[in-house]
Structure formats: structure tokens, C-alpha cells
């Protein structure tokens, strides 16, 4: 048995520790659907989650989501782009 936090559980814990917003891939269908958003680079479904209430994640725009998987934005390096 693992106590490793992933997916929406990780997002809830990040918010509970006091972070004001978490960059997430979101879905109302499933965590698998949210993961497919990440894999497809569907940036329209990446939002800042600011709270978790009544089993729903709330984004900065006020919309609620059932699933929210934390992601990160990182700067590419010269090596990563092959230059």
C-alpha cells in the first residue's frame, strides 16, 4: 500500500497546506480525462484552482470541477530544444 499523493488528492493537499492557487488540468468526467488533456497539450483546460469545497475544485474564474491534476509550467532549455 502506498501513501503517495497523486492527481486530485495531491491538489487537495496542496490547497490544504495553504497554497493560494494550483495550476491544474481539469475535468468533470474523470482523472483519466484530465490526464488526456495534459497528454494532448489542451491548454484551454489548464486553469488555476484556488479552493476545494463540497467535493469540488473551484478555479480562479469561479467555475467548479470534479477533478484537478496539478501540473507545472517550465521554461525550456537550449539543450531540450536541440540547439
C-alpha positions as CSV (number, residue, x, y, z in Angstrom):
1,X,0.0,0.0,0.0
2,X,1.3,3.4,-1.0
3,X,0.7,6.7,0.7
4,X,1.9,8.6,-2.4
5,X,-0.4,11.5,-3.3
6,X,-1.3,12.0,-6.9
7,X,-3.9,13.6,-9.0
8,X,-6.8,15.4,-7.3
9,X,-5.7,14.1,-3.9
10,X,-2.4,15.9,-4.4
11,X,-4.2,19.1,-5.4
12,X,-6.4,19.0,-2.3
13,X,-3.3,18.6,0.0
14,X,-1.5,21.5,-1.8
15,X,-4.5,23.7,-1.1
16,X,-4.9,22.5,2.5
17,X,-1.2,23.4,3.3
18,X,-2.1,27.0,2.3
19,X,-1.2,27.5,-1.3
20,X,-3.4,30.1,-2.9
21,X,-3.6,28.6,-6.3
22,X,-2.5,25.4,-8.1
23,X,-2.0,25.2,-11.9
24,X,-4.1,22.1,-12.9
25,X,-5.5,20.1,-15.8
26,X,-9.2,19.8,-15.0
27,X,-12.2,17.7,-16.0
28,X,-15.7,16.9,-14.8
29,X,-15.5,13.4,-16.3
30,X,-12.6,11.6,-14.7
31,X,-9.0,11.9,-13.7
32,X,-8.1,9.9,-16.8
33,X,-9.8,12.6,-18.9
34,X,-7.8,15.3,-17.1
35,X,-4.6,13.3,-17.9
36,X,-5.5,13.1,-21.5
37,X,-5.8,16.9,-21.5
38,X,-2.1,17.0,-20.3
39,X,-1.0,14.5,-22.9
40,X,-2.8,16.3,-25.7
41,X,-1.5,19.7,-24.6
42,X,-5.0,21.1,-24.5
43,X,-4.1,24.4,-22.8
44,X,-7.7,25.6,-22.7
45,X,-8.3,23.0,-19.9
46,X,-5.4,24.2,-17.7
47,X,-6.6,26.5,-15.0
48,X,-5.6,27.9,-11.6
49,X,-7.5,26.1,-8.9
50,X,-8.0,28.3,-5.8
51,X,-10.1,26.2,-3.4
52,X,-11.8,22.9,-2.7
53,X,-15.3,22.9,-1.2
54,X,-18.2,20.4,-1.2
55,X,-16.1,17.8,-3.2
56,X,-15.5,20.3,-6.0
57,X,-12.4,22.3,-7.1
58,X,-13.0,26.0,-7.8
59,X,-10.9,27.8,-10.4
60,X,-9.9,31.4,-10.4
61,X,-12.8,32.2,-12.8
62,X,-15.3,30.7,-10.3
63,X,-16.2,27.5,-12.3
64,X,-16.3,24.2,-10.4
65,X,-14.5,21.0,-11.4
66,X,-14.7,17.4,-10.1
67,X,-11.1,16.5,-10.9
68,X,-8.0,18.7,-10.9
69,X,-4.5,17.3,-11.5
70,X,-1.6,19.6,-10.7
71,X,0.8,20.4,-13.5
72,X,3.7,22.7,-13.8
73,X,4.9,25.1,-16.4
74,X,8.6,25.1,-17.0
75,X,11.0,27.1,-19.2
76,X,12.6,25.1,-22.0
77,X,16.4,25.0,-22.1
78,X,18.6,25.2,-25.2
79,X,19.5,21.5,-24.8
80,X,15.8,20.5,-24.6
81,X,15.1,22.1,-28.0
82,X,18.3,20.7,-29.6
83,X,20.2,23.9,-30.2
